[in-house]
Amino acid sequence: MYYVYILQLKDNTYYHGSATDLKKRLKDHENGIVLSTKNLRPLSLVFYAAFRSKIKALRFEKYLKTTSGWAFRNKRLI
């Protein structure tokens, strides 16, 4: 499985990411291993979705990072 997830960071911004092992990736974020979220802890998982296809997961993650994806996220996902 491939996962796409959204984290809410300390400064109330959102981080979008993808992973094959969601639990491990979240621990990496919480432990400060991921540089882009290291200084924005604590963080919380607000959404995740599972995909069977890596391509579909990466396309959805890319969509979430667009302006229309932000609107979809704010209206439907969080």
Secondary structure, 3 states (H helix, E strand, C coil): CEEEEEEECCCCCEEEEEECCHHHHHHHHHCCCCCCCHHHCCCEEEEEEEECCHHHHHHHHHHHCCHHHHHHHHHHHC
